[in-house]
Each structure stands twice: as C-alpha cells, then as structure tokens.
Amino acid sequence: MKVKVFVTKPPGTNCRRLIYLAGELASKFPDSVEIVIDEGQGVGLDTETPRPFIQIDDYIAGKNVELANLEQIVAQKTGQANF
C-alpha cells in the first residue's frame, strides 16, 4: 500500500512531522507500506487539499493527524488487526 506524503518545498515543520510519521508507519508495517513523498507547491495531484497532508488510498489526513490514527487506518486496510 502506498502512503503518499504531500509536502511543500522547502519542507516546513508540519511537513517534516508528516514525513516522520510516514517513516514510523513504514517501520511498523515494513511489508505493507511504501512511502512516496511528493514535494511541490499548491494542492496535491489527487485532491484539492492544501499541503501538507498524508494520503492512504482514499483516506486523507491533514497536518494534525496522530500516529495512532494512521496506524489504525493502515491496520484496517491491510487486515492486520493486532499491530
């Protein structure tokens, strides 16, 4: 599953935080998660949500998302109830 992180260039504090959270997801779900970082300006390619944000399939999370919420989403989408 691809976890896309849409950030600005240069990355600000919130962008770096989301990149860190994506890395944490990759370490907790090493066989299930692939991280893709999209650095750019304006809105993301797949949505009109302003950057920074994380996209996991059809789920979009803004800059204030917590790691536990992202872990729960990935666990549900991968069928891993106990992570």
Backbone torsions as a table, in degrees:
resi	resn	phi	psi	omega
1	MET	NA	136.7	178.7
2	LYS	-90.3	132.2	171.5
3	VAL	-110.0	111.4	-177.9
4	LYS	-97.4	130.4	177.8
5	VAL	-113.0	114.1	-179.8
6	PHE	-98.2	113.9	-177.1
7	VAL	-128.3	168.6	176.1
8	THR	-93.7	164.9	177.2
9	LYS	-123.3	120.0	0.8
10	PRO	-73.2	151.5	-177.4
11	PRO	-73.0	135.4	176.4
12	GLY	-90.9	-170.6	-177.9
13	THR	-59.2	-47.0	-179.1
14	ASN	-66.8	-35.6	177.5
15	CYS	-64.1	-46.0	179.5
16	ARG	-63.5	-35.7	177.8
17	ARG	-63.5	-44.5	-179.8
18	LEU	-67.2	-35.3	176.1
19	ILE	-64.7	-41.1	177.1
20	TYR	-61.4	-46.1	179.9
21	LEU	-61.2	-39.5	178.3
22	ALA	-63.4	-39.2	176.6
23	GLY	-63.6	-39.1	176.3
24	GLU	-62.9	-41.1	177.5
25	LEU	-61.5	-43.4	-179.4
26	ALA	-63.2	-34.7	179.5
27	SER	-76.0	-29.0	179.3
28	LYS	-83.2	-26.5	179.9
29	PHE	-127.9	64.0	-171.4
30	PRO	-63.6	-29.6	-178.7
31	ASP	-91.3	-5.9	-172.7
32	SER	-115.1	-22.7	-170.2
33	VAL	-115.5	131.3	171.9
34	GLU	-118.5	127.3	-177.3
35	ILE	-93.7	131.1	174.5
36	VAL	-124.7	123.0	179.7
37	ILE	-107.8	124.7	179.6
38	ASP	-110.0	107.8	177.5
39	GLU	-97.1	127.9	179.7
40	GLY	-174.5	-167.5	179.8
41	GLN	-117.9	158.8	176.1
42	GLY	74.8	-144.5	-174.7
43	VAL	-88.8	165.7	177.7
44	GLY	-73.5	166.3	-178.5
45	LEU	-71.8	-36.5	-173.8
46	ASP	-92.2	-5.7	-173.8
47	THR	-156.5	169.5	177.3
48	GLU	-102.8	20.0	177.9
49	THR	-74.1	131.7	178.3
50	PRO	-68.2	146.3	179.4
51	ARG	-72.7	153.4	0.2
52	PRO	-89.3	150.9	174.5
53	PHE	-160.9	164.7	177.1
54	ILE	-114.6	137.8	176.6
55	GLN	-121.1	123.1	175.6
56	ILE	-120.0	104.0	-171.9
57	ASP	52.9	-116.0	-178.0
58	ASP	-96.2	2.8	-179.4
59	TYR	-93.9	129.3	178.9
60	ILE	-119.4	128.7	-180.0
61	ALA	-121.8	135.5	179.4
62	GLY	-80.7	-171.2	-173.5
63	LYS	-68.0	-16.8	-177.2
64	ASN	-97.5	11.3	-177.7
65	VAL	-67.5	148.3	178.0
66	GLU	-98.6	151.5	-179.5
67	LEU	-58.7	-39.5	-179.5
68	ALA	-60.0	-38.1	178.5
69	ASN	-65.7	-43.0	179.3
70	LEU	-65.5	-40.0	177.8
71	GLU	-61.2	-41.3	179.8
72	GLN	-64.1	-42.8	179.3
73	ILE	-62.7	-47.7	-179.5
74	VAL	-63.7	-42.2	179.9
75	ALA	-61.4	-42.1	178.8
76	GLN	-65.1	-44.0	-176.0
77	LYS	-72.6	-25.1	179.2
78	THR	-98.3	-5.4	179.7
79	GLY	77.1	21.7	179.5
80	GLN	-103.6	89.8	-175.5
81	ALA	-66.1	-39.3	-179.4
82	ASN	-106.8	106.3	179.0
83	PHE	-111.7	NA	NA
